[in-house]
Amino acid sequence: MAQGLGCARPQAPAKLDAIATFHVVRHAKAGSRGHWSGDDRKRPISPKGEKQAARLVEQFRKVAVTAVYSSPYLRCVQTVAPLASARGLAVQESPDLAEGRGVTGLYKFFNNADLDDVVLCTHGDLVWELVEDLTNRRVLPAFREQFEKGSTWIVEVEDGAPTAARYIAAP
């Protein structure tokens, strides 16, 4: 062995592909906004929403979820809480995913090269803007009005930009 060289040091494995996957979940069914008299941020999911949240655990059965982020609105947190619990993860609340924040909130996650196989739970307005942006970027061939409550868009991102997307209907 050459002088000054010791044993070979283990190298950190290089990420073989630079593509990260994000699972953008629209919150499950919640009680009607019109029938809710309290703070809308505290409006819970409905009994049907609870079933959708429980079914998300099965939907993500084969996905190596590394983190779960959610809008701080109760209905979003409740949507992904069973999934996070099943994976031994905490739901990390982020105001970037809150209603009215726009698609730029999602792109803060997409631009984080340390994230992969992350679940992001948000609201219909952000999902609408995401689908519109995916269409404008030609990731989707045409605008698809697919963002029902409890549904998921799987978005593959490379260098902060979406490169592919597919829709999974609500469970």
C-alpha positions as CSV (number, residue, x, y, z in Angstrom):
1,M,0.0,0.0,0.0
2,A,1.3,3.5,-0.9
3,Q,2.8,5.4,2.0
4,G,0.3,7.7,3.7
5,L,-2.7,5.7,2.5
6,G,-4.5,3.7,5.1
7,C,-7.5,1.4,4.6
8,A,-9.9,2.4,1.9
9,R,-12.6,4.6,3.5
10,P,-16.2,3.8,2.8
11,Q,-17.7,6.4,0.6
12,A,-21.2,7.6,0.9
13,P,-23.3,6.0,-1.8
14,A,-24.0,8.4,-4.6
15,K,-27.7,8.9,-5.4
16,L,-28.0,6.8,-8.5
17,D,-30.7,9.0,-10.0
18,A,-31.5,12.6,-9.3
19,I,-35.2,12.0,-9.5
20,A,-37.2,12.5,-6.3
21,T,-40.8,11.4,-5.9
22,F,-43.4,13.5,-4.1
23,H,-46.9,12.2,-3.3
24,V,-49.3,15.2,-3.2
25,V,-52.4,14.2,-1.3
26,R,-55.5,16.4,-1.2
27,H,-57.1,16.2,2.2
28,A,-59.9,13.7,2.7
29,K,-63.5,14.6,2.9
30,A,-64.3,17.1,5.6
31,G,-67.6,18.4,6.9
32,S,-69.2,21.1,4.8
33,R,-67.5,24.5,5.0
34,G,-71.0,26.1,5.0
35,H,-72.1,24.1,8.0
36,W,-69.0,24.8,10.0
37,S,-69.3,27.8,12.3
38,G,-65.8,27.7,13.9
39,D,-62.4,28.5,12.6
40,D,-62.0,26.8,9.2
41,R,-58.5,25.7,10.1
42,K,-60.0,23.4,12.8
43,R,-62.6,21.8,10.6
44,P,-62.2,18.0,10.9
45,I,-62.5,15.3,8.3
46,S,-65.9,13.5,8.1
47,P,-66.6,9.9,8.8
48,K,-66.1,9.2,5.1
49,G,-62.8,11.2,5.3
50,E,-61.7,9.0,8.2
51,K,-62.2,5.9,6.0
52,Q,-60.3,7.6,3.2
53,A,-57.4,8.4,5.6
54,A,-57.3,4.8,6.8
55,R,-57.2,3.5,3.2
56,L,-54.2,5.7,2.4
57,V,-52.2,3.4,4.6
58,E,-52.9,0.6,2.2
59,Q,-52.5,2.8,-0.8
60,F,-48.9,3.6,0.3
61,R,-48.2,0.0,1.4
62,K,-45.4,-0.5,-1.2
63,V,-44.0,3.0,-1.0
64,A,-40.9,3.7,1.1
65,V,-42.3,6.9,2.6
66,T,-39.5,8.8,4.2
67,A,-41.5,11.8,5.6
68,V,-45.0,13.1,5.9
69,Y,-45.7,16.8,5.7
70,S,-49.1,18.5,6.0
71,S,-50.8,21.8,5.9
72,P,-51.5,22.8,9.6
73,Y,-55.2,22.7,8.9
74,L,-56.8,19.9,11.0
75,R,-58.4,18.1,8.0
76,C,-55.0,17.8,6.3
77,V,-53.2,16.5,9.5
78,Q,-56.0,14.0,10.1
79,T,-55.8,12.8,6.5
80,V,-52.2,11.7,6.8
81,A,-52.0,10.9,10.5
82,P,-52.8,7.2,10.1
83,L,-50.2,6.8,7.4
84,A,-47.5,8.6,9.5
85,S,-48.4,6.5,12.5
86,A,-48.2,3.2,10.5
87,R,-44.7,4.2,9.4
88,G,-43.5,5.4,12.8
89,L,-43.2,9.0,11.5
90,A,-44.5,12.2,12.8
91,V,-46.7,14.5,10.7
92,Q,-44.6,17.6,10.1
93,E,-46.9,20.7,9.7
94,S,-45.8,23.3,7.2
95,P,-47.5,26.6,6.5
96,D,-46.2,26.3,2.9
97,L,-48.9,23.7,2.3
98,A,-51.8,25.7,3.7
99,E,-54.8,26.8,1.8
100,G,-54.1,30.0,-0.3
101,R,-50.3,29.6,-0.3
102,G,-50.2,28.7,-4.0
103,V,-48.1,26.2,-5.9
104,T,-44.9,28.0,-4.7
105,G,-45.4,26.3,-1.4
106,L,-45.2,22.9,-3.1
107,Y,-42.1,23.9,-5.0
108,K,-40.2,24.7,-1.8
109,F,-40.4,21.0,-1.2
110,F,-39.6,20.1,-4.8
111,N,-36.5,22.2,-4.6
112,N,-35.1,20.3,-1.6
113,A,-32.7,17.8,-3.0
114,D,-32.7,15.9,0.4
115,L,-36.3,14.8,0.0
116,D,-37.6,11.7,-1.8
117,D,-40.7,9.6,-1.4
118,V,-42.3,12.3,0.7
119,V,-46.1,12.6,1.3
120,L,-47.4,16.2,1.2
121,C,-51.0,16.8,2.3
122,T,-52.6,20.0,1.1
123,H,-55.8,21.6,-0.2
124,G,-57.7,21.7,-3.5
125,D,-56.5,25.1,-4.5
126,L,-52.8,24.0,-4.4
127,V,-53.6,20.8,-6.2
128,W,-55.5,22.7,-8.9
129,E,-52.5,25.1,-9.4
130,L,-50.1,22.1,-9.4
131,V,-52.1,20.4,-12.2
132,E,-52.3,23.7,-14.1
133,D,-48.6,24.1,-13.8
134,L,-47.8,20.6,-14.8
135,T,-49.9,21.2,-17.9
136,N,-48.1,24.5,-18.7
137,R,-44.8,22.7,-18.3
138,R,-46.0,20.0,-20.7
139,V,-45.5,17.3,-18.0
140,L,-49.2,16.6,-18.6
141,P,-50.5,16.7,-22.2
142,A,-53.7,18.5,-21.2
143,F,-55.3,19.9,-18.0
144,R,-57.0,17.1,-16.1
145,E,-59.6,18.0,-13.6
146,Q,-58.5,15.2,-11.2
147,F,-58.1,16.4,-7.7
148,E,-61.0,14.9,-5.7
149,K,-60.7,14.9,-1.9
150,G,-58.4,12.1,-0.8
151,S,-56.7,11.7,-4.2
152,T,-53.0,11.7,-4.8
153,W,-50.8,13.1,-7.6
154,I,-47.4,11.4,-7.8
155,V,-44.9,13.9,-9.1
156,E,-41.4,13.0,-10.1
157,V,-39.0,15.9,-9.8
158,E,-35.5,16.4,-11.2
159,D,-33.4,19.4,-10.2
160,G,-36.5,21.1,-8.7
161,A,-38.6,20.7,-11.8
162,P,-41.4,18.2,-12.3
163,T,-40.7,15.7,-15.1
164,A,-43.5,13.2,-14.8
165,A,-46.8,12.9,-12.9
166,R,-49.7,10.5,-12.5
167,Y,-53.0,10.5,-10.7
168,I,-54.3,8.1,-8.2
169,A,-58.0,8.4,-7.4
170,A,-59.2,8.7,-3.8
171,P,-59.3,5.4,-1.9
